[in-house]
Amino acid sequence: MIRRAAATACTAFLLIGACAEEPRPYVQVTLGPVATAPAIEKAPATAPTSRPVAESRPAEPPIVVQRTSPVREDYAVEGLQRIDYVSGVDGTSDWALVLPDRADTWIVCIHGHGSTGSQLYTRDDIRRTWLTAFRRYPFGIVTPNLRGNAWMSPAAAADLHGLLEHVRAEYRAKRFILASGSMGGTSNLIYAVLHPEDVGAAIALCPAADLTSYYQWCRTRSDVKILQQIADAIASAYGCEPHECPDLYRKHSAVANVDRLTMPVYVAHGAQDATIPIAQSESLYEALKFRRTIRFCEIPEGGHDTPLRQMPDALEWVLKRMR
């Protein structure tokens, strides 16, 4: 995720009562310096929610845990553990950090592009905002490395599924909230359509909702190095470009599989995002706007990192709507 300065004051259109039973009209408000970024909250229209038809999916290989050990690095908080494991897909060695707590609800926080599974603890702004918000509740936290810049490829999805099974068995976890941004937010949406049975709620800040269109958008900006690196990473992780294996990319598209998003979904995006365009989140909102399980917050002057400050609000919102 690219660090950008955020405005401390602006004028925005804010939908009052976006989560109420009946939408109320837009009003114009002037917002001063606040802890949470100003946003346009778009309320869903009313329509019955349909459930996806159950599908028969092949069993995914489990992970093989090699060791669980305490984390002793300077960034560690008390009780933080590292799980080292081998993927059942291809034998790749990987790891995740876990922070157990009293509740059977767990936060799954996936890092952004270019980072690792320790990002929640090592990046100052995310640690200050996200970790603080997560630890207001007695929830366990798991932060997987998940093959680095994998963008929830098939192998990464299989590894995460295996990791969550291990957390269930070892720590008695019962439900998971996926809460991440950028590549992590993208990954949350993809995993939620692949394994809705694993996801109690999904928080996706500045995500890509459809990898095919996002990949194409990146390639049209050949002079932007980070976008070419992202496109290269996606093609490498998936083993092909979207035009070479369209069915695979469609299976990993939140927009193409919205019927599987039956859980609460919170999305926030900056209108001036130059890394993942806001059109990605808008397309998901358009597909889900007839449900009351979606909340979309647009930050008018926000860049790529601006929505990251929405995590406390996002967590509070999904917790009120989880079954």
Phi and psi in degrees as GROMACS dihedral restraints (atoms count N, CA, C in turn):
[ dihedral_restraints ]
;  ai    aj    ak    al  type     phi  dphi    fc
    3     4     5     6     1   -90.9    20    10
    4     5     6     7     1   127.1    20    10
    6     7     8     9     1   -76.9    20    10
    7     8     9    10     1   128.1    20    10
    9    10    11    12     1  -136.6    20    10
   10    11    12    13     1   152.7    20    10
   12    13    14    15     1   -74.6    20    10
   13    14    15    16     1   145.4    20    10
   15    16    17    18     1  -115.0    20    10
   16    17    18    19     1   144.4    20    10
   18    19    20    21     1   -68.5    20    10
   19    20    21    22     1   145.8    20    10
   21    22    23    24     1   -97.0    20    10
   22    23    24    25     1   -10.0    20    10
   24    25    26    27     1  -150.6    20    10
   25    26    27    28     1   144.4    20    10
   27    28    29    30     1  -166.0    20    10
   28    29    30    31     1   169.9    20    10
   30    31    32    33     1  -106.0    20    10
   31    32    33    34     1   131.4    20    10
   33    34    35    36     1  -140.2    20    10
   34    35    36    37     1   157.9    20    10
   36    37    38    39     1   -90.7    20    10
   37    38    39    40     1   123.5    20    10
   39    40    41    42     1  -120.6    20    10
   40    41    42    43     1   126.0    20    10
   42    43    44    45     1   -81.6    20    10
   43    44    45    46     1   112.6    20    10
   45    46    47    48     1   -76.4    20    10
   46    47    48    49     1   133.3    20    10
   48    49    50    51     1    71.0    20    10
   49    50    51    52     1    39.2    20    10
   51    52    53    54     1   -62.5    20    10
   52    53    54    55     1   -25.0    20    10
   54    55    56    57     1  -102.3    20    10
   55    56    57    58     1     8.2    20    10
   57    58    59    60     1   -74.3    20    10
   58    59    60    61     1   171.3    20    10
   60    61    62    63     1   -64.0    20    10
   61    62    63    64     1   -36.4    20    10
   63    64    65    66     1  -125.1    20    10
   64    65    66    67     1   130.2    20    10
   66    67    68    69     1   -61.2    20    10
   67    68    69    70     1   143.3    20    10
   69    70    71    72     1  -109.2    20    10
   70    71    72    73     1   165.3    20    10
   72    73    74    75     1   -70.8    20    10
   73    74    75    76     1   161.0    20    10
   75    76    77    78     1   -71.5    20    10
   76    77    78    79     1   143.0    20    10
   78    79    80    81     1  -132.2    20    10
   79    80    81    82     1   154.8    20    10
   81    82    83    84     1   -94.8    20    10
   82    83    84    85     1   128.2    20    10
   84    85    86    87     1  -129.4    20    10
   85    86    87    88     1   150.0    20    10
   87    88    89    90     1  -103.2    20    10
   88    89    90    91     1   123.9    20    10
   90    91    92    93     1  -107.3    20    10
   91    92    93    94     1   129.7    20    10
   93    94    95    96     1   -90.4    20    10
   94    95    96    97     1  -163.5    20    10
   96    97    98    99     1   -61.9    20    10
   97    98    99   100     1   126.1    20    10
   99   100   101   102     1  -137.8    20    10
  100   101   102   103     1   162.2    20    10
  102   103   104   105     1   -76.8    20    10
  103   104   105   106     1   -30.2    20    10
  105   106   107   108     1  -110.0    20    10
  106   107   108   109     1   138.0    20    10
  108   109   110   111     1   -64.0    20    10
  109   110   111   112     1   142.2    20    10
  111   112   113   114     1   -64.0    20    10
  112   113   114   115     1   145.3    20    10
  114   115   116   117     1  -148.9    20    10
  115   116   117   118     1   153.5    20    10
  117   118   119   120     1   -92.2    20    10
  118   119   120   121     1   114.4    20    10
  120   121   122   123     1   -98.3    20    10
  121   122   123   124     1   115.9    20    10
  123   124   125   126     1   -94.9    20    10
  124   125   126   127     1   123.7    20    10
  126   127   128   129     1   -86.1    20    10
  127   128   129   130     1   143.5    20    10
  129   130   131   132     1   -72.7    20    10
  130   131   132   133     1   148.5    20    10
  132   133   134   135     1   -74.9    20    10
  133   134   135   136     1   169.1    20    10
  135   136   137   138     1   -94.7    20    10
  136   137   138   139     1   130.6    20    10
  138   139   140   141     1  -167.8    20    10
  139   140   141   142     1   153.1    20    10
  141   142   143   144     1   -64.5    20    10
  142   143   144   145     1   145.3    20    10
  144   145   146   147     1   -90.9    20    10
  145   146   147   148     1   127.0    20    10
  147   148   149   150     1   -96.5    20    10
  148   149   150   151     1   154.0    20    10
  150   151   152   153     1  -107.2    20    10
  151   152   153   154     1   146.9    20    10
  153   154   155   156     1   -69.4    20    10
  154   155   156   157     1   148.5    20    10
  156   157   158   159     1   -72.2    20    10
  157   158   159   160     1   133.8    20    10
  159   160   161   162     1   -62.3    20    10
  160   161   162   163     1   138.6    20    10
  162   163   164   165     1  -115.7    20    10
  163   164   165   166     1   149.6    20    10
  165   166   167   168     1   -90.7    20    10
  166   167   168   169     1   115.3    20    10
  168   169   170   171     1  -117.9    20    10
  169   170   171   172     1   142.1    20    10
  171   172   173   174     1   -63.6    20    10
  172   173   174   175     1   146.6    20    10
  174   175   176   177     1   -64.1    20    10
  175   176   177   178     1   139.0    20    10
  177   178   179   180     1   -95.8    20    10
  178   179   180   181     1   144.8    20    10
  180   181   182   183     1   -62.0    20    10
  181   182   183   184     1   138.9    20    10
  183   184   185   186     1   -76.5    20    10
  184   185   186   187     1   167.5    20    10
  186   187   188   189     1   -88.4    20    10
  187   188   189   190     1   158.4    20    10
  189   190   191   192     1  -113.5    20    10
  190   191   192   193     1   108.5    20    10
  192   193   194   195     1   -75.5    20    10
  193   194   195   196     1   128.0    20    10
  195   196   197   198     1   -93.8    20    10
  196   197   198   199     1   -41.0    20    10
  198   199   200   201     1  -161.8    20    10
  199   200   201   202     1   154.2    20    10
  201   202   203   204     1  -125.1    20    10
  202   203   204   205     1   125.3    20    10
  204   205   206   207     1  -140.5    20    10
  205   206   207   208     1   152.9    20    10
  207   208   209   210     1   -68.1    20    10
  208   209   210   211     1   144.5    20    10
  210   211   212   213     1   -88.2    20    10
  211   212   213   214     1   127.7    20    10
  213   214   215   216     1  -114.4    20    10
  214   215   216   217     1     4.1    20    10
  216   217   218   219     1   -65.3    20    10
  217   218   219   220     1   162.7    20    10
  219   220   221   222     1   -60.2    20    10
  220   221   222   223     1   -29.2    20    10
  222   223   224   225     1   -78.4    20    10
  223   224   225   226     1   -11.3    20    10
  225   226   227   228     1   -65.2    20    10
  226   227   228   229     1   143.5    20    10
  228   229   230   231     1  -102.7    20    10
  229   230   231   232     1   163.6    20    10
  231   232   233   234     1   -59.7    20    10
  232   233   234   235     1   129.0    20    10
  234   235   236   237     1    93.5    20    10
  235   236   237   238     1    -4.8    20    10
  237   238   239   240     1   -69.0    20    10
  238   239   240   241     1   132.7    20    10
  240   241   242   243     1  -125.1    20    10
  241   242   243   244     1   154.8    20    10
  243   244   245   246     1  -114.7    20    10
  244   245   246   247     1   129.7    20    10
  246   247   248   249     1  -104.2    20    10
  247   248   249   250     1   120.2    20    10
  249   250   251   252     1  -101.0    20    10
  250   251   252   253     1   131.8    20    10
  252   253   254   255     1  -144.6    20    10
  253   254   255   256     1   167.1    20    10
  255   256   257   258     1  -117.1    20    10
  256   257   258   259     1   133.2    20    10
  258   259   260   261     1   -70.5    20    10
  259   260   261   262     1   137.2    20    10
  261   262   263   264     1   -76.1    20    10
  262   263   264   265     1    -9.6    20    10
  264   265   266   267     1   -74.9    20    10
  265   266   267   268     1   -51.5    20    10
  267   268   269   270     1  -144.8    20    10
  268   269   270   271     1    10.7    20    10
  270   271   272   273     1    80.0    20    10
  271   272   273   274     1     9.4    20    10
  273   274   275   276     1   -65.8    20    10
  274   275   276   277     1   133.1    20    10
  276   277   278   279     1   -83.2    20    10
  277   278   279   280     1   135.8    20    10
  279   280   281   282     1  -151.5    20    10
  280   281   282   283     1  -176.2    20    10
  282   283   284   285     1  -155.5    20    10
  283   284   285   286     1   165.7    20    10
  285   286   287   288     1  -149.4    20    10
  286   287   288   289     1   155.0    20    10
  288   289   290   291     1  -103.9    20    10
  289   290   291   292     1   138.4    20    10
  291   292   293   294     1  -128.9    20    10
  292   293   294   295     1   141.5    20    10
  294   295   296   297     1  -127.5    20    10
  295   296   297   298     1    91.7    20    10
  297   298   299   300     1   -67.3    20    10
  298   299   300   301     1   153.2    20    10
  300   301   302   303     1  -148.8    20    10
  301   302   303   304     1  -168.5    20    10
  303   304   305   306     1   -75.1    20    10
  304   305   306   307     1   -36.8    20    10
  306   307   308   309     1   -78.0    20    10
  307   308   309   310     1   161.6    20    10
  309   310   311   312     1   -92.7    20    10
  310   311   312   313     1     5.7    20    10
  312   313   314   315     1   -94.0    20    10
  313   314   315   316     1   136.9    20    10
  315   316   317   318     1  -126.2    20    10
  316   317   318   319     1   143.0    20    10
  318   319   320   321     1   -90.9    20    10
  319   320   321   322     1   132.6    20    10
  321   322   323   324     1  -110.8    20    10
  322   323   324   325     1   114.9    20    10
  324   325   326   327     1  -118.7    20    10
  325   326   327   328     1   112.2    20    10
  327   328   329   330     1  -100.0    20    10
  328   329   330   331     1   134.8    20    10
  330   331   332   333     1   -71.9    20    10
  331   332   333   334     1   167.9    20    10
  333   334   335   336     1   -85.8    20    10
  334   335   336   337     1   171.0    20    10
  336   337   338   339     1   -59.9    20    10
  337   338   339   340     1   133.2    20    10
  339   340   341   342     1    88.4    20    10
  340   341   342   343     1    -1.4    20    10
  342   343   344   345     1  -113.1    20    10
  343   344   345   346     1  -165.3    20    10
  345   346   347   348     1  -137.8    20    10
  346   347   348   349     1  -176.8    20    10
  348   349   350   351     1   -67.8    20    10
  349   350   351   352     1    -5.7    20    10
  351   352   353   354     1   -97.6    20    10
  352   353   354   355     1     4.8    20    10
  354   355   356   357     1   -56.2    20    10
  355   356   357   358     1   -37.7    20    10
  357   358   359   360     1   -58.2    20    10
  358   359   360   361     1   -28.4    20    10
  360   361   362   363     1  -101.8    20    10
  361   362   363   364     1   -20.4    20    10
  363   364   365   366     1  -106.4    20    10
  364   365   366   367     1   -19.7    20    10
  366   367   368   369     1   -94.1    20    10
  367   368   369   370     1   118.3    20    10
  369   370   371   372     1   -55.6    20    10
  370   371   372   373     1   -49.1    20    10
  372   373   374   375     1   -68.1    20    10
  373   374   375   376     1   -36.2    20    10
  375   376   377   378     1   -72.1    20    10
  376   377   378   379     1   -41.9    20    10
  378   379   380   381     1   -60.2    20    10
  379   380   381   382     1   -44.5    20    10
  381   382   383   384     1   -65.9    20    10
  382   383   384   385     1   -41.3    20    10
  384   385   386   387     1   -91.0    20    10
  385   386   387   388     1   -52.8    20    10
  387   388   389   390     1   -76.2    20    10
  388   389   390   391     1   -52.3    20    10
  390   391   392   393     1   -61.0    20    10
  391   392   393   394     1   -38.6    20    10
  393   394   395   396     1   -61.7    20    10
  394   395   396   397     1   -43.9    20    10
  396   397   398   399     1   -65.4    20    10
  397   398   399   400     1   -43.0    20    10
  399   400   401   402     1   -63.1    20    10
  400   401   402   403     1   -38.8    20    10
  402   403   404   405     1   -83.9    20    10
  403   404   405   406     1     2.6    20    10
  405   406   407   408     1   -70.9    20    10
  406   407   408   409     1   -15.2    20    10
  408   409   410   411     1  -118.5    20    10
  409   410   411   412     1   155.6    20    10
  411   412   413   414     1   -81.8    20    10
  412   413   414   415     1    45.0    20    10
  414   415   416   417     1   -91.2    20    10
  415   416   417   418     1   145.9    20    10
  417   418   419   420     1   -74.6    20    10
  418   419   420   421     1   159.1    20    10
  420   421   422   423     1  -133.0    20    10
  421   422   423   424     1   131.0    20    10
  423   424   425   426     1  -124.0    20    10
  424   425   426   427     1   129.2    20    10
  426   427   428   429     1  -124.2    20    10
  427   428   429   430     1    96.4    20    10
  429   430   431   432     1   -80.4    20    10
  430   431   432   433     1   145.6    20    10
  432   433   434   435     1   -72.9    20    10
  433   434   435   436     1   -40.4    20    10
  435   436   437   438     1    53.4    20    10
  436   437   438   439     1    54.7    20    10
  438   439   440   441     1    64.8    20    10
  439   440   441   442     1    22.0    20    10
  441   442   443   444     1    72.7    20    10
  442   443   444   445     1  -123.6    20    10
  444   445   446   447     1   -87.2    20    10
  445   446   447   448     1    67.0    20    10
  447   448   449   450     1   -95.6    20    10
  448   449   450   451     1   -17.1    20    10
  450   451   452   453     1    50.7    20    10
  451   452   453   454     1    41.2    20    10
  453   454   455   456     1    49.9    20    10
  454   455   456   457     1    52.8    20    10
  456   457   458   459     1   -65.6    20    10
  457   458   459   460     1   169.9    20    10
  459   460   461   462     1   -54.8    20    10
  460   461   462   463     1   -42.2    20    10
  462   463   464   465     1   -66.2    20    10
  463   464   465   466     1   -40.4    20    10
  465   466   467   468     1   -65.4    20    10
  466   467   468   469     1   -40.1    20    10
  468   469   470   471     1   -64.1    20    10
  469   470   471   472     1   -40.6    20    10
  471   472   473   474     1   -65.0    20    10
  472   473   474   475     1   -41.6    20    10
  474   475   476   477     1   -63.6    20    10
  475   476   477   478     1   -43.0    20    10
  477   478   479   480     1   -65.0    20    10
  478   479   480   481     1   -40.2    20    10
  480   481   482   483     1   -59.9    20    10
  481   482   483   484     1   -43.5    20    10
  483   484   485   486     1   -65.4    20    10
  484   485   486   487     1   -39.0    20    10
  486   487   488   489     1   -64.9    20    10
  487   488   489   490     1   -42.4    20    10
  489   490   491   492     1   -66.2    20    10
  490   491   492   493     1   -35.4    20    10
  492   493   494   495     1   -62.0    20    10
  493   494   495   496     1   -39.5    20    10
  495   496   497   498     1   -65.8    20    10
  496   497   498   499     1   -41.7    20    10
  498   499   500   501     1   -65.0    20    10
  499   500   501   502     1   -37.3    20    10
  501   502   503   504     1   -60.7    20    10
  502   503   504   505     1   -48.2    20    10
  504   505   506   507     1   -70.9    20    10
  505   506   507   508     1   -41.0    20    10
  507   508   509   510     1   -84.3    20    10
  508   509   510   511     1   -35.9    20    10
  510   511   512   513     1  -117.8    20    10
  511   512   513   514     1     5.6    20    10
  513   514   515   516     1    61.3    20    10
  514   515   516   517     1    34.7    20    10
  516   517   518   519     1   -70.3    20    10
  517   518   519   520     1   144.0    20    10
  519   520   521   522     1  -119.9    20    10
  520   521   522   523     1   -29.1    20    10
  522   523   524   525     1  -145.6    20    10
  523   524   525   526     1   153.0    20    10
  525   526   527   528     1  -127.1    20    10
  526   527   528   529     1   136.3    20    10
  528   529   530   531     1  -107.9    20    10
  529   530   531   532     1   117.6    20    10
  531   532   533   534     1   -87.4    20    10
  532   533   534   535     1   118.0    20    10
  534   535   536   537     1  -136.5    20    10
  535   536   537   538     1   105.6    20    10
  537   538   539   540     1  -156.8    20    10
  538   539   540   541     1   176.2    20    10
  540   541   542   543     1  -136.3    20    10
  541   542   543   544     1   159.2    20    10
  543   544   545   546     1    60.1    20    10
  544   545   546   547     1  -123.7    20    10
  546   547   548   549     1   -58.5    20    10
  547   548   549   550     1   -37.7    20    10
  549   550   551   552     1   -64.7    20    10
  550   551   552   553     1   -41.5    20    10
  552   553   554   555     1   -64.7    20    10
  553   554   555   556     1   -40.4    20    10
  555   556   557   558     1   -58.8    20    10
  556   557   558   559     1   -46.5    20    10
  558   559   560   561     1   -62.3    20    10
  559   560   561   562     1   -37.5    20    10
  561   562   563   564     1   -59.0    20    10
  562   563   564   565     1   -46.0    20    10
  564   565   566   567     1   -65.1    20    10
  565   566   567   568     1   -42.0    20    10
  567   568   569   570     1   -63.9    20    10
  568   569   570   571     1   -47.2    20    10
  570   571   572   573     1   -64.3    20    10
  571   572   573   574     1   -34.4    20    10
  573   574   575   576     1   -65.0    20    10
  574   575   576   577     1   -33.7    20    10
  576   577   578   579     1   -82.8    20    10
  577   578   579   580     1   -24.7    20    10
  579   580   581   582     1   -78.1    20    10
  580   581   582   583     1   -39.5    20    10
  582   583   584   585     1  -136.0    20    10
  583   584   585   586     1    67.0    20    10
  585   586   587   588     1   -61.5    20    10
  586   587   588   589     1   -23.5    20    10
  588   589   590   591     1   -67.2    20    10
  589   590   591   592     1   -18.5    20    10
  591   592   593   594     1   -91.6    20    10
  592   593   594   595     1   -12.4    20    10
  594   595   596   597     1  -114.2    20    10
  595   596   597   598     1   113.9    20    10
  597   598   599   600     1   -78.5    20    10
  598   599   600   601     1   -31.2    20    10
  600   601   602   603     1  -163.6    20    10
  601   602   603   604     1   155.3    20    10
  603   604   605   606     1  -129.5    20    10
  604   605   606   607     1   127.9    20    10
  606   607   608   609     1  -113.2    20    10
  607   608   609   610     1   121.1    20    10
  609   610   611   612     1  -128.9    20    10
  610   611   612   613     1   105.2    20    10
  612   613   614   615     1   -98.5    20    10
  613   614   615   616     1   128.7    20    10
  615   616   617   618     1    46.4    20    10
  616   617   618   619     1    56.3    20    10
  618   619   620   621     1   -96.5    20    10
  619   620   621   622     1   166.6    20    10
  621   622   623   624     1   -97.5    20    10
  622   623   624   625     1   126.9    20    10
  624   625   626   627     1   -95.7    20    10
  625   626   627   628     1   -10.7    20    10
  627   628   629   630     1  -147.3    20    10
  628   629   630   631     1   109.2    20    10
  630   631   632   633     1   -66.1    20    10
  631   632   633   634     1   -32.3    20    10
  633   634   635   636     1   -61.4    20    10
  634   635   636   637     1   -52.6    20    10
  636   637   638   639     1   -68.4    20    10
  637   638   639   640     1   -33.7    20    10
  639   640   641   642     1   -68.4    20    10
  640   641   642   643     1   -42.7    20    10
  642   643   644   645     1   -58.7    20    10
  643   644   645   646     1   -45.8    20    10
  645   646   647   648     1   -63.1    20    10
  646   647   648   649     1   -39.6    20    10
  648   649   650   651     1   -62.1    20    10
  649   650   651   652     1   -43.2    20    10
  651   652   653   654     1   -61.0    20    10
  652   653   654   655     1   -43.8    20    10
  654   655   656   657     1   -66.9    20    10
  655   656   657   658     1   -25.9    20    10
  657   658   659   660     1   -75.3    20    10
  658   659   660   661     1    -8.5    20    10
  660   661   662   663     1  -114.0    20    10
  661   662   663   664     1    65.0    20    10
  663   664   665   666     1   -66.1    20    10
  664   665   666   667     1   -17.0    20    10
  666   667   668   669     1   -87.9    20    10
  667   668   669   670     1    -3.1    20    10
  669   670   671   672     1  -101.9    20    10
  670   671   672   673     1   107.5    20    10
  672   673   674   675     1   -59.8    20    10
  673   674   675   676     1   -45.5    20    10
  675   676   677   678     1   -63.5    20    10
  676   677   678   679     1   -35.2    20    10
  678   679   680   681     1   -69.4    20    10
  679   680   681   682     1   -34.9    20    10
  681   682   683   684     1   -69.6    20    10
  682   683   684   685     1   -36.4    20    10
  684   685   686   687     1   -64.7    20    10
  685   686   687   688     1   -39.9    20    10
  687   688   689   690     1   -64.6    20    10
  688   689   690   691     1   -46.8    20    10
  690   691   692   693     1   -61.4    20    10
  691   692   693   694     1   -41.6    20    10
  693   694   695   696     1   -61.3    20    10
  694   695   696   697     1   -42.1    20    10
  696   697   698   699     1   -64.9    20    10
  697   698   699   700     1   -41.2    20    10
  699   700   701   702     1   -61.9    20    10
  700   701   702   703     1   -49.9    20    10
  702   703   704   705     1   -61.8    20    10
  703   704   705   706     1   -39.4    20    10
  705   706   707   708     1   -66.8    20    10
  706   707   708   709     1   -44.4    20    10
  708   709   710   711     1   -65.9    20    10
  709   710   711   712     1   -37.3    20    10
  711   712   713   714     1   -88.0    20    10
  712   713   714   715     1   -12.3    20    10
  714   715   716   717     1    77.4    20    10
  715   716   717   718     1    10.6    20    10
  717   718   719   720     1  -171.7    20    10
  718   719   720   721     1   162.3    20    10
  720   721   722   723     1   -88.3    20    10
  721   722   723   724     1   160.4    20    10
  723   724   725   726     1   -55.0    20    10
  724   725   726   727     1   -37.6    20    10
  726   727   728   729     1   -72.1    20    10
  727   728   729   730     1   -17.7    20    10
  729   730   731   732     1   -86.6    20    10
  730   731   732   733     1   -26.9    20    10
  732   733   734   735     1  -143.5    20    10
  733   734   735   736     1    66.3    20    10
  735   736   737   738     1   -61.3    20    10
  736   737   738   739     1   -33.5    20    10
  738   739   740   741     1   -65.0    20    10
  739   740   741   742     1   -37.9    20    10
  741   742   743   744     1   -63.9    20    10
  742   743   744   745     1   -46.8    20    10
  744   745   746   747     1   -66.6    20    10
  745   746   747   748     1   -34.2    20    10
  747   748   749   750     1   -65.8    20    10
  748   749   750   751     1   -39.3    20    10
  750   751   752   753     1   -61.9    20    10
  751   752   753   754     1   -30.0    20    10
  753   754   755   756     1   -99.5    20    10
  754   755   756   757     1    22.4    20    10
  756   757   758   759     1  -106.3    20    10
  757   758   759   760     1   124.2    20    10
  759   760   761   762     1   -66.1    20    10
  760   761   762   763     1   -39.8    20    10
  762   763   764   765     1   -63.5    20    10
  763   764   765   766     1   -38.9    20    10
  765   766   767   768     1   -77.4    20    10
  766   767   768   769     1   -10.7    20    10
  768   769   770   771     1  -132.3    20    10
  769   770   771   772     1    40.0    20    10
  771   772   773   774     1   -63.5    20    10
  772   773   774   775     1   -23.9    20    10
  774   775   776   777     1   -64.3    20    10
  775   776   777   778     1   -17.0    20    10
  777   778   779   780     1   -89.2    20    10
  778   779   780   781     1    -7.5    20    10
  780   781   782   783     1   -89.9    20    10
  781   782   783   784     1    73.5    20    10
  783   784   785   786     1   -92.0    20    10
  784   785   786   787     1    -9.2    20    10
  786   787   788   789     1   -87.9    20    10
  787   788   789   790     1   164.9    20    10
  789   790   791   792     1   -60.3    20    10
  790   791   792   793     1   134.5    20    10
  792   793   794   795     1  -128.7    20    10
  793   794   795   796     1   121.3    20    10
  795   796   797   798     1  -111.9    20    10
  796   797   798   799     1   124.6    20    10
  798   799   800   801     1  -127.1    20    10
  799   800   801   802     1   135.9    20    10
  801   802   803   804     1  -135.2    20    10
  802   803   804   805     1   143.7    20    10
  804   805   806   807     1  -152.1    20    10
  805   806   807   808     1   141.4    20    10
  807   808   809   810     1   -84.4    20    10
  808   809   810   811     1   133.8    20    10
  810   811   812   813     1   -65.9    20    10
  811   812   813   814     1   -22.0    20    10
  813   814   815   816     1  -103.6    20    10
  814   815   816   817     1    20.5    20    10
  816   817   818   819     1   -63.4    20    10
  817   818   819   820     1   120.4    20    10
  819   820   821   822     1  -100.2    20    10
  820   821   822   823     1     1.0    20    10
  822   823   824   825     1  -103.3    20    10
  823   824   825   826     1   -44.9    20    10
  825   826   827   828     1  -130.9    20    10
  826   827   828   829     1   113.6    20    10
  828   829   830   831     1   -66.0    20    10
  829   830   831   832     1   147.9    20    10
  831   832   833   834     1   -62.5    20    10
  832   833   834   835     1   -20.8    20    10
  834   835   836   837     1   -56.7    20    10
  835   836   837   838     1   -27.5    20    10
  837   838   839   840     1   -63.2    20    10
  838   839   840   841     1   -47.8    20    10
  840   841   842   843     1   -70.9    20    10
  841   842   843   844     1   -36.1    20    10
  843   844   845   846     1   -61.3    20    10
  844   845   846   847     1   -39.0    20    10
  846   847   848   849     1   -64.8    20    10
  847   848   849   850     1   -36.1    20    10
  849   850   851   852     1   -69.8    20    10
  850   851   852   853     1   -42.7    20    10
  852   853   854   855     1   -61.5    20    10
  853   854   855   856     1   -41.6    20    10
  855   856   857   858     1   -60.5    20    10
  856   857   858   859     1   -36.2    20    10
  858   859   860   861     1   -75.7    20    10
  859   860   861   862     1   -23.3    20    10
  861   862   863   864     1  -113.7    20    10
  862   863   864   865     1     2.4    20    10
  864   865   866   867     1   -67.1    20    10
  865   866   867   868     1   -13.2    20    10
  867   868   869   870     1   -86.4    20    10
  868   869   870   871     1     8.8    20    10
  870   871   872   873     1  -116.5    20    10
  871   872   873   874     1   154.7    20    10
  873   874   875   876     1   -96.2    20    10
  874   875   876   877     1    13.8    20    10
  876   877   878   879     1   -97.5    20    10
  877   878   879   880     1     8.1    20    10
  879   880   881   882     1  -121.1    20    10
  880   881   882   883     1   136.7    20    10
  882   883   884   885     1  -130.3    20    10
  883   884   885   886     1   127.0    20    10
  885   886   887   888     1  -121.6    20    10
  886   887   888   889     1   121.5    20    10
  888   889   890   891     1  -113.0    20    10
  889   890   891   892     1   116.7    20    10
  891   892   893   894     1   -97.6    20    10
  892   893   894   895     1   129.6    20    10
  894   895   896   897     1  -105.6    20    10
  895   896   897   898     1   104.9    20    10
  897   898   899   900     1   -54.6    20    10
  898   899   900   901     1   -43.8    20    10
  900   901   902   903     1  -102.6    20    10
  901   902   903   904     1    12.3    20    10
  903   904   905   906     1   -79.5    20    10
  904   905   906   907     1   144.2    20    10
  906   907   908   909     1   -95.4    20    10
  907   908   909   910     1  -158.0    20    10
  909   910   911   912     1   -66.8    20    10
  910   911   912   913     1   -39.9    20    10
  912   913   914   915     1   -89.1    20    10
  913   914   915   916     1   -13.7    20    10
  915   916   917   918     1   -54.8    20    10
  916   917   918   919     1   -42.5    20    10
  918   919   920   921     1   -65.2    20    10
  919   920   921   922     1   -12.9    20    10
  921   922   923   924     1   -60.5    20    10
  922   923   924   925     1   -26.6    20    10
  924   925   926   927     1   -72.4    20    10
  925   926   927   928     1    -7.8    20    10
  927   928   929   930     1   -81.5    20    10
  928   929   930   931     1    -5.8    20    10
  930   931   932   933     1   -55.8    20    10
  931   932   933   934     1   -45.3    20    10
  933   934   935   936     1   -58.8    20    10
  934   935   936   937     1   -43.2    20    10
  936   937   938   939     1   -64.8    20    10
  937   938   939   940     1   -41.7    20    10
  939   940   941   942     1   -61.8    20    10
  940   941   942   943     1   -44.5    20    10
  942   943   944   945     1   -64.6    20    10
  943   944   945   946     1   -42.3    20    10
  945   946   947   948     1   -62.0    20    10
  946   947   948   949     1   -40.8    20    10
  948   949   950   951     1   -65.3    20    10
  949   950   951   952     1   -47.9    20    10
  951   952   953   954     1   -68.4    20    10
  952   953   954   955     1   -33.9    20    10
  954   955   956   957     1   -64.0    20    10
  955   956   957   958     1   -31.6    20    10
  957   958   959   960     1   -72.6    20    10
  958   959   960   961     1   -16.8    20    10
  960   961   962   963     1  -115.5    20    10
  961   962   963   964     1    -1.9    20    10
  963   964   965   966     1   -75.0    20    10
  964   965   966   967     1   145.5    20    10
